[in-house]
């Protein structure tokens, strides 16, 4: 098998929970050696489900296992004097350090960019924080929910604007979309810094703000407000509902344009109601969109969502089914591309994981090993790489450092 694209990189992760872990996962699946440092009690994600059979187990967390495939793992109290010393020793041997603790916390620990640079001038320090290292909010705590709404992106979820502010308030993206988006942003920025170092030999610090990473994803509403001062979009919704019920689920279907309306006529076999003169123009359909939605709903209620989707596609009508997790797992498209990858874990067992979402023809990626057990690579990293003794490890375990 060809060598992975980043097999010559070594990355140190000092992260907690999602954003830093998601960033370094992008490097791990492309072949980089990622060393994840957890507190002696383990990363917080280990305590978040789902768990097999709903039985909590720090080695079986679906979130932890997914975020940390392909990595090596050690335990270390990085807030202690000895822990700081070990982290700086590690920093001498890596290309990139990724962290997502608050700026004030890193300053208190003595683990700032200048500290890393003093031991490794070529190191790239990627710091993911809620609001960046500078500014009036720099030491504010946050989470995915806060970041989602502080950035403005929550106000336009799910349909680019709030269609009914009184009854349908802004939403948060499911699970940890904000953290993951920030993680991808950090990974992309880190690769740019790596490319810069290849050209110049210089390391640098990347100050990645969760707040700004999400604001960067806000859709046209920023431009709309700049032009018009409008906060809430007031244009009417499309003539089909966001979710139209079928016999076994839901689909989204829109027949606003003339060509799509002609396709809908053919798809439904030209029922009497569809020939109503009120619906003959786009303007008329906009004015009577709710009635059209209700009548279309009756036509598809007894059909399967797959049947509606395929008929709509045959008639060139924008349409898609709302897929459940089961639908996604059984998708013939995913199967053809071998996207789901079985990964065996010594304690959690074997499960299918989402694979690498990009395919390289010359330097393919891979999920690699399963997520590390708590402290699994303490000896390999602390003794074999850094040269500490087995007695040091025993003493550190007794003291609570590991």
C-alpha positions as CSV (number, residue, x, y, z in Angstrom):
1,X,0.0,0.0,0.0
2,X,1.2,3.5,-0.8
3,X,2.6,5.6,2.0
4,X,0.0,8.0,3.6
5,X,0.3,11.7,2.8
6,X,1.4,12.8,6.3
7,X,3.4,9.8,7.5
8,X,6.4,12.0,8.3
9,X,4.5,14.2,10.8
10,X,4.3,13.9,14.5
11,X,1.5,15.8,16.3
12,X,1.0,16.3,20.0
13,X,-2.6,16.8,21.2
14,X,-3.2,18.5,24.5
15,X,-6.9,18.8,23.8
16,X,-10.0,18.0,25.8
17,X,-13.3,16.8,24.4
18,X,-14.1,17.5,20.7
19,X,-12.5,20.4,18.8
20,X,-8.8,19.5,19.3
21,X,-9.5,15.8,18.9
22,X,-11.3,16.4,15.7
23,X,-8.5,18.5,14.4
24,X,-5.8,15.9,15.1
25,X,-8.0,13.1,13.8
26,X,-7.6,14.6,10.4
27,X,-3.9,14.2,10.7
28,X,-4.1,10.7,12.1
29,X,-6.2,9.3,9.3
30,X,-3.7,10.7,6.8
31,X,-0.8,8.8,8.5
32,X,0.6,11.3,11.0
33,X,1.7,10.0,14.4
34,X,-0.7,11.6,16.8
35,X,0.2,11.5,20.6
36,X,-2.9,12.3,22.6
37,X,-2.3,13.5,26.2
38,X,-5.2,12.8,28.6
39,X,-5.5,13.7,32.3
40,X,-5.1,10.7,34.6
41,X,-8.9,10.5,34.8
42,X,-9.3,10.5,31.1
43,X,-10.6,12.8,28.4
44,X,-14.2,14.2,29.1
45,X,-15.4,12.5,25.9
46,X,-14.9,9.1,27.6
47,X,-17.9,9.9,29.8
48,X,-20.2,10.8,27.0
49,X,-22.2,8.1,25.1
50,X,-23.4,6.4,23.2
51,X,-22.3,3.3,25.1
52,X,-23.0,-0.3,24.0
53,X,-26.2,-1.5,25.8
54,X,-26.3,1.9,27.5
55,X,-23.8,0.8,30.1
56,X,-21.2,3.6,30.8
57,X,-17.6,2.5,30.3
58,X,-14.8,4.9,29.8
59,X,-13.2,2.5,27.2
60,X,-16.5,2.1,25.2
61,X,-17.7,5.7,24.6
62,X,-18.8,5.9,21.0
63,X,-17.8,9.6,20.9
64,X,-14.3,9.0,22.3
65,X,-13.7,6.0,20.0
66,X,-14.7,7.9,16.9
67,X,-12.7,11.0,17.7
68,X,-9.5,9.2,18.5
69,X,-9.0,6.4,16.0
70,X,-5.5,6.1,14.8
71,X,-3.9,7.8,17.7
72,X,-1.5,6.9,20.5
73,X,-2.5,7.9,24.0
74,X,-0.7,8.7,27.3
75,X,-1.9,10.1,30.6
76,X,-0.3,13.1,32.3
77,X,-1.2,15.9,34.7
78,X,0.0,18.7,32.5
79,X,-0.8,21.3,35.2
80,X,1.9,20.0,37.5
81,X,5.5,21.1,37.4
82,X,6.6,17.6,36.3
83,X,3.8,17.4,33.8
84,X,4.8,20.7,32.2
85,X,8.4,19.5,32.0
86,X,7.3,16.3,30.2
87,X,5.1,18.2,27.8
88,X,8.0,20.5,26.9
89,X,10.2,17.4,26.4
90,X,7.5,16.0,24.1
91,X,7.4,19.3,22.2
92,X,11.0,18.8,21.2
93,X,10.1,15.7,19.3
94,X,7.0,16.9,17.4
95,X,6.1,19.0,14.4
96,X,2.7,20.3,15.7
97,X,1.1,20.9,19.1
98,X,-2.7,21.2,19.1
99,X,-4.5,22.5,22.3
100,X,-7.9,23.7,23.2
101,X,-7.6,25.0,26.7
102,X,-8.4,28.6,27.7
103,X,-5.5,31.1,27.1
104,X,-5.4,32.0,30.9
105,X,-5.1,28.3,31.7
106,X,-2.2,27.8,29.3
107,X,-0.5,30.9,30.7
108,X,-0.9,29.6,34.3
109,X,0.6,26.3,33.2
110,X,3.5,27.9,31.4
111,X,2.6,26.3,28.1
112,X,2.3,29.2,25.8
113,X,3.8,29.5,22.3
114,X,6.9,31.1,23.6
115,X,7.4,28.2,25.9
116,X,7.1,25.7,23.1
117,X,9.2,27.8,20.8
118,X,12.0,27.9,23.4
119,X,12.5,24.2,23.1
120,X,11.5,23.7,19.5
121,X,11.8,26.8,17.2
122,X,10.2,25.0,14.3
123,X,7.1,23.9,16.2
124,X,3.6,24.9,15.0
125,X,1.4,25.6,18.0
126,X,-2.3,25.4,17.0
127,X,-4.4,26.8,19.9
128,X,-8.2,26.4,19.6
129,X,-10.1,28.6,22.1
130,X,-13.6,29.9,22.4
131,X,-12.8,33.5,21.5
132,X,-9.1,33.7,20.7
133,X,-6.2,34.8,22.8
134,X,-6.9,38.5,22.7
135,X,-10.0,40.7,23.2
136,X,-12.5,41.3,26.0
137,X,-13.9,37.8,25.7
138,X,-10.6,35.9,25.5
139,X,-10.9,34.2,28.9
140,X,-14.7,33.5,28.7
141,X,-15.6,29.9,28.9
142,X,-17.8,28.5,26.2
143,X,-19.2,25.3,24.6
144,X,-20.6,24.2,21.3
145,X,-24.1,25.7,22.1
146,X,-22.6,29.1,23.1
147,X,-20.3,29.2,20.1
148,X,-23.1,28.3,17.8
149,X,-25.2,31.2,18.8
150,X,-22.5,33.8,19.6
151,X,-21.3,33.4,16.0
152,X,-24.8,34.1,14.6
153,X,-25.0,30.8,12.8
154,X,-27.7,29.5,15.1
155,X,-30.1,32.2,14.1
156,X,-30.2,30.9,10.6
157,X,-30.6,27.3,11.5
158,X,-32.2,25.3,9.9
159,X,-33.3,27.2,6.8
160,X,-31.0,30.2,6.4
161,X,-33.5,32.3,8.4
162,X,-36.1,31.9,11.1
163,X,-39.3,31.5,9.2
164,X,-41.6,31.9,12.3
165,X,-39.7,33.7,15.1
166,X,-42.6,33.4,17.6
167,X,-43.1,29.7,17.2
168,X,-39.8,28.4,15.7
169,X,-36.9,30.0,17.6
170,X,-33.3,29.6,16.4
171,X,-31.8,26.1,16.7
172,X,-28.5,24.6,17.6
173,X,-26.8,22.2,15.2
174,X,-27.1,18.6,16.3
175,X,-24.4,17.1,18.6
176,X,-21.1,18.9,18.2
177,X,-21.2,20.5,14.7
178,X,-19.7,23.8,16.0
179,X,-16.7,22.0,17.6
180,X,-16.2,19.8,14.6
181,X,-16.3,22.8,12.2
182,X,-13.7,24.6,14.3
183,X,-11.6,21.4,14.4
184,X,-11.7,21.2,10.6
185,X,-10.8,24.9,10.4
186,X,-7.8,24.4,12.7
187,X,-6.7,21.4,10.7
188,X,-6.8,23.4,7.5
189,X,-4.9,26.3,9.0
190,X,-2.3,23.9,10.5
191,X,-1.6,22.4,7.0
192,X,-1.1,25.9,5.7
193,X,1.4,26.6,8.5
194,X,3.2,23.3,7.7
195,X,3.5,24.3,4.0
196,X,4.9,27.7,5.1
197,X,7.4,25.9,7.3
198,X,8.5,23.7,4.4
199,X,9.3,26.8,2.4
200,X,10.8,29.0,5.2
201,X,11.8,26.6,8.0
202,X,9.8,28.7,10.5
203,X,7.2,27.5,13.0
204,X,4.4,29.8,14.2
205,X,1.3,30.0,16.4
206,X,-2.2,29.6,15.1
207,X,-4.8,31.4,17.2
208,X,-8.0,29.6,16.1
209,X,-11.2,31.1,17.5
210,X,-14.3,28.9,17.7
211,X,-16.4,32.1,17.6
212,X,-14.8,33.3,14.4
213,X,-14.6,29.9,12.7
214,X,-18.3,29.6,13.0
215,X,-19.0,33.2,12.0
216,X,-17.0,32.5,8.9
217,X,-19.7,29.9,8.0
218,X,-22.6,32.3,8.3
219,X,-24.5,32.2,5.0
220,X,-25.8,35.3,3.0
221,X,-27.4,37.0,6.0
222,X,-24.3,39.0,6.8
223,X,-24.3,40.5,3.3
224,X,-28.0,41.0,3.5
225,X,-27.8,42.9,6.7
226,X,-24.9,45.0,5.4
227,X,-27.0,46.0,2.3
228,X,-30.4,46.4,3.9
229,X,-30.2,46.3,7.7
230,X,-32.7,43.4,7.7
231,X,-32.1,41.0,10.6
232,X,-34.9,38.4,9.7
233,X,-35.4,37.4,6.1
234,X,-39.1,37.9,5.2
235,X,-39.3,36.3,1.8
236,X,-41.9,33.6,1.6
237,X,-40.9,30.0,1.9
238,X,-40.9,27.6,-1.0
239,X,-44.3,26.1,-1.9
240,X,-43.4,22.7,-0.5
241,X,-42.9,22.1,3.2
242,X,-39.5,21.4,4.6
243,X,-40.7,17.9,5.5
244,X,-43.4,16.1,3.6
245,X,-44.7,12.9,5.2
246,X,-44.7,9.7,3.3
247,X,-45.7,6.1,4.2
248,X,-42.3,5.4,5.8
249,X,-40.7,8.8,6.6
250,X,-40.3,12.2,5.1
251,X,-39.0,13.9,1.9
252,X,-38.3,17.5,0.9
253,X,-39.8,18.3,-2.5
254,X,-40.0,21.7,-4.3
255,X,-41.8,22.5,-7.5
256,X,-41.5,26.3,-7.6
257,X,-40.0,26.9,-11.1
258,X,-42.1,26.3,-14.2
259,X,-40.0,23.3,-15.3
260,X,-40.3,21.7,-11.9
261,X,-44.1,22.3,-11.9
262,X,-44.4,20.6,-15.3
263,X,-42.5,17.6,-13.8
264,X,-44.7,17.5,-10.8
265,X,-47.8,17.4,-13.1
266,X,-46.3,14.4,-14.9
267,X,-45.1,12.7,-11.7
268,X,-48.6,12.9,-10.1
269,X,-50.5,11.9,-13.3
270,X,-52.1,15.4,-13.7
271,X,-54.7,15.2,-10.9
272,X,-57.6,17.6,-11.3
273,X,-56.4,20.1,-8.7
274,X,-53.1,20.6,-10.3
275,X,-54.7,22.1,-13.4
276,X,-56.2,25.0,-11.4
277,X,-55.6,28.3,-13.2
278,X,-54.4,29.8,-9.9
279,X,-51.3,27.5,-10.1
280,X,-50.4,28.2,-13.8
281,X,-47.8,30.8,-13.0
282,X,-44.9,30.9,-10.6
283,X,-46.5,34.0,-8.9
284,X,-49.7,32.2,-8.5
285,X,-48.0,29.2,-7.0
286,X,-46.2,31.4,-4.6
287,X,-49.5,33.1,-3.5
288,X,-51.2,29.7,-3.0
289,X,-48.1,27.7,-1.8
290,X,-49.8,26.4,1.4
291,X,-52.7,24.9,-0.6
292,X,-50.3,23.3,-3.0
293,X,-48.3,21.9,-0.2
294,X,-51.4,20.4,1.4
295,X,-52.6,18.9,-1.8
296,X,-49.2,17.5,-2.8
297,X,-49.0,16.0,0.7
298,X,-52.1,14.0,0.1
299,X,-50.7,12.7,-3.1
300,X,-47.5,11.3,-1.6
301,X,-48.8,10.2,1.8
302,X,-49.2,6.5,0.8
303,X,-46.0,6.3,-1.1
304,X,-42.6,5.3,0.3
305,X,-40.0,8.1,0.5
306,X,-37.8,6.2,-1.9
307,X,-40.6,5.9,-4.4
308,X,-41.3,9.7,-4.1
309,X,-37.6,10.4,-4.5
310,X,-37.0,8.3,-7.5
311,X,-40.2,9.5,-9.3
312,X,-39.2,13.1,-8.6
313,X,-35.7,12.5,-10.0
314,X,-37.1,11.0,-13.1
315,X,-39.1,14.1,-13.6
316,X,-36.2,16.5,-12.8
317,X,-37.8,17.8,-9.6
318,X,-35.6,18.8,-6.6
319,X,-36.3,16.2,-4.0
320,X,-34.5,14.3,-1.3
321,X,-35.5,11.8,1.4
322,X,-34.8,12.5,5.0
323,X,-32.5,9.6,5.8
324,X,-32.4,8.0,9.2
325,X,-29.1,6.5,10.5
326,X,-30.3,3.1,9.3
327,X,-30.9,4.5,5.8
328,X,-27.4,6.0,5.8
329,X,-25.8,2.8,6.9
330,X,-27.6,0.8,4.2
331,X,-26.9,3.3,1.4
332,X,-25.6,1.6,-1.8
333,X,-23.5,4.7,-2.5
334,X,-21.6,4.5,0.7
335,X,-21.3,0.7,0.2
336,X,-19.9,1.2,-3.2
337,X,-17.3,3.6,-1.9
338,X,-16.5,1.4,1.1
339,X,-17.0,4.3,3.4
340,X,-18.0,2.4,6.5
341,X,-14.9,0.7,8.0
342,X,-15.0,-2.0,10.7
343,X,-12.6,-1.2,13.5
344,X,-11.9,-3.7,16.3
345,X,-11.2,-2.4,19.8
346,X,-9.9,-4.7,22.5
347,X,-12.6,-3.7,25.0
348,X,-15.4,-2.0,23.1
349,X,-15.5,-4.7,20.4
350,X,-15.8,-4.3,16.6
351,X,-18.1,-1.6,15.1
352,X,-18.4,0.2,11.7
353,X,-16.9,3.7,11.8
354,X,-17.3,6.5,9.3
355,X,-14.2,6.3,7.1
356,X,-11.9,8.9,5.6
357,X,-14.0,11.4,3.7
358,X,-11.5,12.0,0.9
359,X,-9.7,9.6,-1.3
360,X,-6.1,10.1,-2.4
361,X,-5.0,8.1,-5.4
362,X,-1.3,8.3,-4.5
363,X,-1.2,8.6,-0.7
364,X,-4.4,7.1,0.7
365,X,-5.6,7.6,4.3
366,X,-6.8,5.0,6.8
367,X,-8.5,4.9,10.2
368,X,-5.5,2.8,11.4
369,X,-5.6,1.5,14.9
370,X,-8.5,1.8,17.3
371,X,-8.6,4.6,19.8
372,X,-6.1,4.2,22.6
373,X,-6.9,2.7,25.9
374,X,-6.4,5.1,28.8
375,X,-2.6,5.4,29.2
376,X,-2.0,2.7,26.7
377,X,1.2,4.1,25.3
378,X,2.8,5.6,28.4
379,X,5.8,3.3,28.3
380,X,6.3,3.6,24.5
381,X,6.2,7.4,24.6
382,X,7.6,8.3,28.0
383,X,10.3,5.6,28.3
384,X,11.2,4.7,24.7
385,X,10.9,8.1,23.1
386,X,11.7,10.5,26.0
387,X,14.1,8.3,28.0
388,X,12.4,8.3,31.3
389,X,12.8,5.2,33.4
390,X,10.3,2.5,34.3
391,X,10.8,3.6,37.9
392,X,9.8,7.1,37.0
393,X,6.5,5.8,35.6
394,X,5.9,3.8,38.8
395,X,6.5,6.8,41.0
396,X,4.4,9.1,38.8
397,X,1.5,6.6,39.0
398,X,1.7,6.5,42.8
399,X,1.7,10.4,42.9
400,X,-1.2,10.7,40.5
401,X,0.8,12.3,37.7
402,X,-0.2,9.5,35.3
